[in-house]
Every structure is written in structure tokens, then in C-alpha cells.
Amino acid sequence: MAEIARRAGVVRATIYVHFPTRESLLDAVMEKAVAEVAEAASGAEPQQGEPTEALVRVLRATWQKLDRFQPWDGKDFLGLPVLIKAKGKTTTDHISAAGKWLEFRGHLDNISDNMFTGAINAFSGEAGTTKNLLTGEKLSVPKVARDYKAHGLRWVVVGDENYGEGSSREHAAMSPRFLGAAAVLVRSFARIHESNLKKQGILPLTFADKADYDEVREDDRVSIVGLADLAPGKDVGAILHHADGSEDPVTLRHTLNAEQIAWFRAGSALNVIKQQTGRVTPEDR
């Protein structure tokens, strides 16, 4: 265009460049995926723009557009229910099972239905179930977490030694964050899982006195206080509120550095990257 303008003797020329919107790019990706899935399933080239109902169901079940996790609101975590107190070995597979669930790894909402289904409840000895403190019912852990989320409640998990050992499965941190985890309190962490929790904006905390793990009761609410002063190397205070009205203060430790504390405050590491790059999306406006 610039060359044509020059030959025509035009001194100034305005060039309009139309960049695709995020929505149009997503539509294009979806259309391409529909075609590829159909071709793989039948061996025949599908008609463009006419995906079958079955293919649409598959894509909707396995793909999900994610909204960013919300930043920390600047307040202490007060009266959070204990979603589950896990006993003994709790691997990333116990937290986020693999197998058939991996087909949903592109759909965080659906794959979160496997959350903690393999974790052993310290109070019942059963895997994957817990008590809903709002209703008193014993249900699957994901159902209870979803009920807390629907009521606007964040929650905590209590774990044993080397919590999160095994494969570095990121969904073992993403699913808890998606369903409302605020913090994970354990005797000790597997290092990689601890790092993954930090990236998702979940506080990974360890009992300064490992015996405090035994003080956590099934009907407890937990308050984590002094978060405005969260700093590298500085202990965090917490209070176990028991159903009988009694309380136990506990001291918690962490390995968060200044950068990782910024992740927590921003809601996730990705949110910090987004802030640093200055990228603005429709939901930010």
C-alpha cells in the first residue's frame, strides 16, 4: 500500500490494520478444534461451520475459558472451615487424580470434581469424603468445597508430613484454588507442590510445632491473622476455633520470599505477570 501511495504522489497515507479480538481468536481456535476432532473420529473432513452436537458436547466438557483468580482483599482469613484434615501420605494423585480425569485437564471446573477424592480423612478414615460444616452432611470433598464456594466461603486444608509428594501435577494446586482454598496447613510439604501452591495464590503454611496438627478437630474454624504484615522469614499466627467455644493459638511458618508474597497479594503468579506486562483484557475494564 505504501508503494502504491508513493507512485501516486500521495504525501501522507493512513494505513488501517484490523487486529482480531480475543473473542474472534477463541472462535477460530474452537472451529479448528471441532474440525480436527471430527476428522480424527471419523476419518472424513467435516463440513466447516457445522460441528455435530456430539463434538460440541466433547469440546464443552474438556475446554474452558478461565477468568483470573481474584487478588487478596487485604483482610485476614477469619473463621474458615477445615475442608478436610488429611492423614498420612497425601500425594498429588490423592489431591488431583489422573487416569480418566486427564481428559478434562483443559476444563478446570470439570477436573475439580476429582479434588481430594483419594485423600484419607483423619476423622473417618475414609477416602474422599468430609463433613459439611454448614449442613452437617457427610459428602464428597468436591461437593462440600463447591457448597462453601457457593456461600462465599474460603476454606483451608490440613495435611500431614511431606504433603503433595509425587508428580508435579499443577491441577493439585489449581483445583483447590478454583474451589476456594485460602491456605494449606501441614506438618511438612513436598517442595514442588509447595511451589505450585504459591503460584496459584494459596498460602502454604507449616506448623511450627508439628504436634499442633493433632489439635485440629473436625468442626474447627481457622483464622489466619496478621497477613498485612506477611514477610519473608516471619511467622504467621493462627487460631483454631473449636465447636465447644474453646480456642487454640498456633504458630505457622512459611518459605515465601518477597516475589512470592506479591503473587499471593495479586491472586496468582500469572496475575503479577499480567500486571508487569501491562496487558489489559475486557474483564479488567
C-alpha positions as CSV (number, residue, x, y, z in Angstrom):
1,M,0.0,0.0,0.0
2,A,2.8,2.4,0.9
3,E,4.5,1.8,-2.5
4,I,1.2,2.4,-4.4
5,A,0.7,5.7,-2.5
6,R,4.3,6.8,-3.3
7,R,3.8,6.2,-7.0
8,A,0.5,8.1,-6.9
9,G,2.3,11.0,-5.4
10,V,0.5,10.9,-2.1
11,V,2.4,12.6,0.6
12,R,0.7,11.1,3.5
13,A,-1.2,7.8,3.8
14,T,-3.1,6.3,6.6
15,I,-3.0,2.5,6.9
16,Y,-5.7,0.8,8.9
17,V,-4.7,-2.5,10.4
18,H,-7.5,-4.6,12.0
19,F,-6.3,-6.9,14.7
20,P,-8.5,-9.8,15.7
21,T,-10.3,-9.6,19.0
22,R,-9.7,-12.2,21.7
23,E,-13.2,-13.5,21.1
24,S,-12.7,-14.0,17.4
25,L,-9.4,-15.8,18.1
26,L,-11.2,-18.1,20.5
27,D,-13.9,-18.8,17.9
28,A,-11.2,-19.6,15.4
29,V,-9.5,-21.9,17.7
30,M,-12.8,-23.7,18.6
31,E,-13.7,-24.0,14.9
32,K,-10.3,-25.5,14.1
33,A,-10.6,-27.9,17.1
34,V,-14.0,-29.1,16.0
35,A,-12.7,-29.8,12.6
36,E,-9.7,-31.7,13.9
37,V,-11.7,-33.7,16.4
38,A,-14.2,-34.7,13.8
39,E,-11.5,-35.7,11.3
40,A,-9.8,-37.8,13.9
41,A,-13.0,-39.5,15.0
42,S,-14.4,-40.3,11.5
43,G,-11.5,-40.1,9.1
44,A,-13.6,-37.7,7.0
45,E,-13.3,-34.0,6.6
46,P,-16.2,-32.3,8.4
47,Q,-18.2,-29.5,6.9
48,Q,-16.8,-26.3,8.1
49,G,-19.1,-24.4,10.4
50,E,-21.4,-27.4,11.0
51,P,-19.9,-29.2,14.0
52,T,-22.0,-32.1,15.2
53,E,-23.8,-31.9,18.5
54,A,-21.6,-34.7,19.9
55,L,-18.5,-32.8,19.1
56,V,-19.8,-29.7,20.7
57,R,-20.5,-31.7,23.9
58,V,-17.0,-33.1,23.9
59,L,-15.4,-29.7,23.5
60,R,-17.6,-28.0,26.1
61,A,-16.7,-30.8,28.6
62,T,-13.0,-30.7,28.1
63,W,-12.2,-27.0,27.3
64,Q,-12.9,-24.0,29.5
65,K,-12.0,-20.3,29.2
66,L,-10.7,-19.3,32.6
67,D,-11.2,-16.0,34.4
68,R,-8.3,-14.8,36.5
69,F,-8.2,-15.6,40.2
70,Q,-9.2,-12.6,42.4
71,P,-6.5,-10.8,44.3
72,W,-6.2,-10.9,48.1
73,D,-8.7,-8.4,49.6
74,G,-6.2,-7.2,52.2
75,K,-8.0,-8.8,55.1
76,D,-7.1,-11.6,57.5
77,F,-8.7,-15.0,56.9
78,L,-11.2,-15.4,59.6
79,G,-13.3,-18.4,60.6
80,L,-12.5,-20.5,57.6
81,P,-13.9,-24.1,57.7
82,V,-11.4,-27.0,57.5
83,L,-12.4,-28.7,54.3
84,I,-10.5,-31.9,55.1
85,K,-7.8,-33.0,57.5
86,A,-5.8,-35.5,55.5
87,K,-4.0,-38.3,57.4
88,G,-0.8,-40.0,56.3
89,K,0.5,-39.9,52.7
90,T,-1.2,-37.3,50.6
91,T,0.2,-37.3,47.1
92,T,-0.7,-35.0,44.2
93,D,-2.6,-38.0,42.8
94,H,-4.7,-38.1,46.0
95,I,-5.3,-34.4,45.6
96,S,-6.0,-34.5,41.9
97,A,-6.4,-38.0,40.5
98,A,-5.1,-38.8,37.0
99,G,-6.4,-41.6,34.8
100,K,-9.8,-40.8,33.1
101,W,-9.7,-37.3,34.7
102,L,-6.9,-36.2,32.4
103,E,-9.2,-35.7,29.5
104,F,-10.6,-32.7,31.5
105,R,-7.3,-31.1,32.2
106,G,-8.3,-28.2,29.8
107,H,-11.5,-27.7,31.8
108,L,-10.7,-26.7,35.4
109,D,-14.2,-26.8,36.6
110,N,-14.8,-30.3,35.5
111,I,-11.5,-31.8,36.6
112,S,-12.0,-30.2,40.0
113,D,-14.7,-32.9,40.7
114,N,-11.7,-35.2,41.4
115,M,-10.3,-33.0,44.1
116,F,-9.1,-34.9,47.3
117,T,-11.1,-38.0,46.2
118,G,-8.0,-40.0,47.2
119,A,-7.1,-38.2,50.4
120,I,-7.8,-40.1,53.7
121,N,-9.9,-38.2,56.1
122,A,-8.2,-38.2,59.5
123,F,-11.5,-38.3,61.4
124,S,-13.4,-41.0,59.5
125,G,-10.5,-43.0,57.9
126,E,-12.4,-42.8,54.6
127,A,-11.1,-41.5,51.3
128,G,-12.6,-38.6,49.5
129,T,-15.4,-37.7,52.0
130,T,-15.7,-34.9,54.6
131,K,-18.3,-33.2,56.8
132,N,-20.0,-30.1,55.5
133,L,-19.9,-27.7,58.5
134,L,-22.9,-25.8,57.1
135,T,-25.3,-28.7,56.9
136,G,-23.7,-31.5,59.0
137,E,-23.8,-33.8,56.0
138,K,-21.0,-36.2,55.0
139,L,-20.4,-35.7,51.3
140,S,-17.6,-36.0,48.7
141,V,-14.9,-33.4,49.3
142,P,-15.5,-31.6,46.0
143,K,-19.2,-31.2,46.7
144,V,-18.5,-29.7,50.1
145,A,-15.9,-27.3,48.6
146,R,-18.5,-26.2,45.9
147,D,-21.1,-25.6,48.6
148,Y,-18.7,-23.4,50.6
149,K,-17.8,-21.5,47.4
150,A,-21.5,-21.0,46.6
151,H,-21.8,-19.5,50.1
152,G,-18.8,-17.2,49.5
153,L,-16.6,-19.1,52.0
154,R,-12.9,-19.7,51.6
155,W,-11.5,-22.8,53.3
156,V,-8.3,-24.4,54.5
157,V,-6.8,-27.9,54.2
158,V,-4.8,-29.6,56.9
159,G,-2.2,-32.1,55.9
160,D,0.4,-34.5,57.4
161,E,4.1,-35.0,56.5
162,N,5.5,-34.5,53.0
163,Y,2.1,-33.3,51.8
164,G,1.9,-33.1,48.0
165,E,4.6,-35.7,47.2
166,G,4.7,-37.4,43.9
167,S,4.4,-35.9,40.4
168,S,4.4,-32.1,39.9
169,R,0.7,-32.1,39.0
170,E,-0.3,-28.5,38.7
171,H,-4.0,-29.2,39.0
172,A,-3.3,-30.4,42.5
173,A,-2.9,-26.6,43.3
174,M,-5.2,-25.2,40.6
175,S,-8.3,-27.1,41.6
176,P,-8.1,-26.1,45.3
177,R,-7.6,-22.5,44.3
178,F,-10.5,-22.7,41.9
179,L,-12.9,-24.1,44.5
180,G,-11.9,-21.7,47.2
181,A,-8.7,-22.7,49.1
182,A,-7.1,-19.9,51.0
183,A,-4.3,-21.8,52.8
184,V,-2.9,-25.3,53.3
185,L,-1.6,-26.1,56.8
186,V,0.7,-29.1,57.1
187,R,3.4,-30.7,59.1
188,S,5.7,-30.5,56.1
189,F,5.5,-30.1,52.3
190,A,6.9,-31.7,49.2
191,R,8.9,-28.9,47.7
192,I,7.4,-28.8,44.2
193,H,3.8,-28.9,45.4
194,E,4.6,-26.1,47.9
195,S,5.9,-24.0,44.9
196,N,2.8,-24.7,42.9
197,L,0.5,-23.6,45.7
198,K,2.4,-20.3,45.9
199,K,2.0,-19.8,42.1
200,Q,-1.8,-20.1,42.5
201,G,-2.0,-17.6,45.4
202,I,-2.6,-20.2,48.1
203,L,-0.7,-19.8,51.4
204,P,1.4,-22.9,52.1
205,L,2.0,-22.9,55.8
206,T,3.6,-25.4,58.2
207,F,3.0,-25.9,61.9
208,A,5.9,-24.5,63.9
209,D,5.1,-27.3,66.4
210,K,4.2,-30.4,64.4
211,A,2.1,-31.6,67.4
212,D,-0.4,-28.8,66.6
213,Y,-1.7,-31.0,63.7
214,D,-3.3,-33.1,66.4
215,E,-5.2,-30.1,67.8
216,V,-7.3,-29.7,64.7
217,R,-10.8,-31.0,65.2
218,E,-13.4,-31.9,62.6
219,D,-15.7,-29.0,63.3
220,D,-13.0,-26.4,63.6
221,R,-12.9,-23.0,62.0
222,V,-9.5,-21.5,61.4
223,S,-8.4,-17.8,61.5
224,I,-5.1,-16.8,60.0
225,V,-4.1,-13.3,61.2
226,G,-1.5,-10.6,60.7
227,L,-1.5,-11.1,56.9
228,A,-1.0,-7.4,56.3
229,D,2.5,-7.9,57.8
230,L,3.3,-11.1,55.9
231,A,7.0,-11.0,55.2
232,P,9.9,-13.4,54.4
233,G,11.0,-15.4,57.4
234,K,8.3,-14.0,59.6
235,D,5.9,-16.5,61.4
236,V,2.2,-16.3,60.9
237,G,-0.4,-16.5,63.7
238,A,-3.5,-18.7,63.5
239,I,-6.3,-19.6,65.9
240,L,-8.2,-22.9,65.9
241,H,-11.8,-22.1,66.9
242,H,-13.4,-25.3,68.3
243,A,-17.1,-26.0,68.2
244,D,-17.3,-26.1,72.0
245,G,-16.2,-22.4,72.1
246,S,-12.6,-23.1,73.1
247,E,-9.6,-21.9,71.1
248,D,-6.0,-22.9,70.5
249,P,-3.5,-20.4,69.1
250,V,-0.9,-21.9,66.8
251,T,2.2,-20.6,65.1
252,L,2.7,-21.2,61.4
253,R,5.8,-20.9,59.3
254,H,6.3,-20.3,55.5
255,T,9.0,-20.1,52.9
256,L,7.6,-17.3,50.9
257,N,10.0,-14.7,49.5
258,A,9.1,-11.2,48.5
259,E,8.2,-12.1,45.0
260,Q,6.0,-15.0,46.1
261,I,4.2,-12.8,48.6
262,A,3.5,-10.5,45.7
263,W,1.9,-13.5,44.0
264,F,-0.3,-14.1,47.0
265,R,-1.4,-10.5,47.1
266,A,-2.1,-10.3,43.4
267,G,-4.1,-13.6,43.4
268,S,-1.6,-15.7,41.5
269,A,1.8,-15.5,39.8
270,L,0.0,-15.1,36.4
271,N,-1.7,-12.0,37.7
272,V,1.6,-10.5,38.6
273,I,3.0,-11.2,35.1
274,K,-0.1,-9.6,33.6
275,Q,0.4,-6.5,35.7
276,Q,4.1,-6.3,34.7
277,T,3.4,-6.6,31.0
278,G,0.6,-4.1,31.2
279,R,-1.8,-6.2,29.2
280,V,-5.5,-5.2,29.6
281,T,-8.4,-7.5,29.0
282,P,-12.1,-6.8,28.9
283,E,-12.7,-8.1,32.4
284,D,-10.1,-5.5,33.7
285,R,-12.1,-2.6,32.4
